[in-house]
Amino acid sequence: MAKKPKAMGRGLGTILPDADFANMINTMANHSATDDENSQLVTAGIANISLDKIETNPYQPRKEFDETALNELAQSLKQQGVISPITVRKMNDDRYQLIAGERRFRAAKIANLTEIPAYIRVATDAQVMEMALVENIQRENLNALEIALSYNALIEECNLTQEQLSEKVGKNRSTVTNYLRLLKLPAEVQVALAANQISMAHARAIISVEDAESQITILHEIIAKDLSVRQVEQMVKSMAEPKITTTKTKDELPQLHKDTKKELHDYIQSQVEIKRSRKGKGTLTIHFNNDSDFERIVSLIKK
């Protein structure tokens, strides 16, 4: 009885359409006996295979291929031939399935070649998916988010630890961890990263801020002002530093001045203010309402 497909992991769900994933699971269930027999990845040999006998890899993470680059590669293949073989696995009815090298396969078709050199391997569906993802990760033109999604897909769908993943892709574990942390960023930041509006270094600076709203605010600042990574790091640092507020305390008036202030108020029947520094310097202010009130106060002082 075929096993029910498990829920797609976040990374693979982004890279592989649902239909591809379901087909992969069904194929794995239907060929479970074959998978058991071929539990170890084996290279059966290398041979020239007719392009008509090769089908594309349903687990290929990349669905878009640059047409200009493919045409340039096709012209190169016409002149030099296929120097680096593709990798395939043997299927039923004398057919083969691509594991790695789809760009060369497509370019060979454009160049009207009839056959292509290929490594023939015996591999399970799970191993094919793993190899396709690893090859995808090792391509130089992937952006940081695509790499992060591929790492996450390998961990979730191939049941790998970060340590095992780092060995497979030839990266330090800290590097793998830094990529995976990008998937914790808000969607808006991830979109900007995928569109190359910000760099991975920008994203790493942003992720050190815990609040999602603040992360998006920083993103907008980066794009609007074309901030460097160093400027973003300084911004994040200033946000993390506690703001120190100082409250200026008024100098306390000596009792003599308080008593005098009250006496003056009672005598002239008007508001009186006294300000005094710690060194004894200060001001005496008497308020009046109009000219008549001013003359009244002056006459009282002159008595």
Summary of the structure (lengths in Angstrom):
residues: 303
radius of gyration: 37.3
end to end distance: 115.6
largest distance: 125.6
contacts: 806
relative contact order: 0.08
helix: 55%
strand: 13%
